[in-house]
Amino acid sequence: MQFGRTYEEFEVGAVYKHWPGKTVTEYDDHLFCLLTMNHHPLHMDSNYAEKTTDFGKNVVVGNYIYSLLLGMSVPDVSGKAIANLEVESLKHVAPTFHGDTIYGETTVLDKTPSKSKSDRGIVYVETKGYKQDGTLVCVFRRKVMVPTETYIKERGGEQPGRPELNTPSKSAESTEK
């Protein structure tokens, strides 16, 4: 299973379509609101949303949609990242409602080798999120520091620090009998 990419694996112009999508529930939205202390009634109070807003119903918190898309992109973009350096822009283009399913895709806009360390580079990407009907809801651009293949090899390969499964040794088995 792919989990991120090395610097060499990124190609400018490549598009990664993140799968699967995520259907946003009222529970997801309210939990995110509670965890982040965002108690705006547009997100939490259906009576308020129905009677006083142009939407006529609760709108999902935009930063939840951003966070969801960021998470969806990890296996394709930042799973091997050394650091997320910058979110250059974040635009909430259209509202998301409970029951909408969000899909995402990321385009590689540019890549540059690190100026200070030869074992890493900076990848500049744009992620777009859209609903089940194709409506664009969120767009953000970010810069991610990713390792080169050399960095990965020098630090233990694809899964550094992963422990091995302990299996009983033959001598331990024979003493138990």
Residue pairs with C-beta under 8 A, 6 or more apart in sequence:
1 75
2 75
2 76
2 79
3 74
3 75
3 79
3 80
4 74
4 75
4 76
4 77
4 78
4 79
4 80
4 81
4 146
5 76
5 77
5 79
5 80
5 146
6 80
6 146
6 147
6 148
6 149
6 151
6 152
7 111
7 113
7 120
7 121
7 123
7 146
7 147
7 148
7 149
8 148
8 149
10 108
10 111
10 123
10 146
11 108
12 108
12 109
12 110
12 111
13 107
13 108
14 107
14 108
15 105
15 106
15 107
15 108
16 73
16 76
16 77
16 105
16 106
16 107
17 103
17 104
17 105
18 69
18 72
18 73
18 75
18 76
18 103
18 104
18 105
18 106
19 103
21 101
21 102
21 103
21 104
21 132
22 68
22 72
22 101
22 102
23 99
23 100
23 101
23 102
24 60
24 64
24 65
24 68
24 96
24 97
24 98
24 99
24 100
24 101
24 102
25 98
25 99
26 58
26 98
28 60
28 64
29 43
29 58
29 60
29 61
29 64
29 98
30 43
30 44
32 38
32 61
32 63
32 64
32 67
33 39
33 40
33 43
33 44
33 61
36 61
36 63
38 61
38 63
41 48
41 49
42 48
42 49
42 53
42 55
42 58
42 59
43 58
43 59
43 60
43 61
44 58
45 58
46 57
46 58
49 55
49 56
49 57
49 58
49 59
50 56
50 57
53 59
55 95
55 97
57 97
57 98
58 97
58 98
59 95
59 96
59 97
60 95
60 96
60 97
60 98
60 100
62 92
62 96
62 138
65 92
65 96
65 102
65 129
65 137
65 138
66 90
66 92
66 129
66 138
66 140
68 102
68 104
68 129
69 102
69 104
69 127
69 129
69 138
69 140
70 127
70 140
72 102
72 104
73 104
73 106
73 125
73 127
76 106
77 106
77 123
77 125
77 127
77 144
78 84
78 144
78 146
80 146
80 147
80 152
81 144
81 145
81 146
82 120
82 145
82 146
82 147
82 151
83 144
83 145
84 142
84 143
84 144
84 145
85 122
85 142
85 143
85 144
85 145
86 142
86 143
87 140
87 141
87 142
88 140
88 141
88 142
88 143
89 139
89 140
89 141
90 138
90 139
90 140
91 138
91 139
91 140
92 137
92 138
93 136
93 137
93 138
93 139
94 131
94 135
94 136
94 137
95 137
96 102
96 131
96 137
100 131
100 132
100 137
101 131
101 132
102 129
102 130
102 131
102 137
103 129
103 130
103 131
103 132
104 127
104 128
104 129
104 130
105 127
105 128
106 125
106 126
106 127
106 128
107 125
107 126
107 128
108 123
108 124
108 125
109 124
109 125
109 126
109 141
110 123
110 124
111 121
111 122
111 123
111 124
112 121
112 122
112 124
113 120
113 121
113 122
114 120
114 121
114 122
114 145
118 148
118 150
119 147
119 148
119 150
119 151
119 154
120 145
120 146
120 147
120 148
120 151
121 145
121 146
121 148
122 143
122 144
122 145
122 146
123 143
123 144
123 146
124 141
124 142
124 143
125 141
125 142
125 143
125 144
126 139
126 140
126 141
127 138
127 139
127 140
127 141
127 142
128 136
128 138
128 139
129 136
129 137
129 138
129 139
130 136
130 137
131 137
147 155
152 158
